[in-house]
């Protein structure tokens, strides 16, 4: 069995860059968002249940989940979000379990569970050995997302309002990676240092 390390952070925190850094060190990264997207692509395992339980109008002409329509519906009525999560979350957990079993058959020294909504769900704490939180100030999150996605501040704040607060995430943390003023190079070095700390913590040898 391989150590199971959760990785989370709010939008604009740099979590995805940190996940890439761990992958570069040879860690096996399980991306919950990527799994969710795959499930809602044409032919994905979630498409038929979504159409059956929530309505075929949420499926686009291409056979994929109509994300814009679902997002609008969820903003108007949180019940839609709860229904979608009720369909997706069991399927995501199943895929994550399968990927973890595969990871245990590799030489990866650590398995990183990249889970954006880790703090929002109580299901993950007993399934993980430790949790890393990538953290920065909320104003920094907003500035980064504005630069990256050209979204208005109100739209970013609406997304952040649906996520856990910084304090809620930090309460889940065994390790905190403070990414407020780091350059990309410095962030990469911080990931490398944290990787080595984790290896030492679990007394594992790096693979050849």
Buried (B, 14 or more C-beta within 10 A) or exposed (E): EBBBBBBBBBBBBBBBBBBEBBBEBBBBBBBBEEBBBBBBBEEBBBBEBBBEEBEEEBBEEEEBBBEEBBEEBBEEEEEBBEBBBEBBBEBBBEBBEEBBEEBEEEEBBBBBBBBBBBBBEEEBEEBBBBBBBBBBEBEBBBBBBBEEEEBEEEEBBEBBEEBBEBEEBEEBBBBBBEBEEBEEEEBBEBBBEBBEEBBEEBEEEEEE
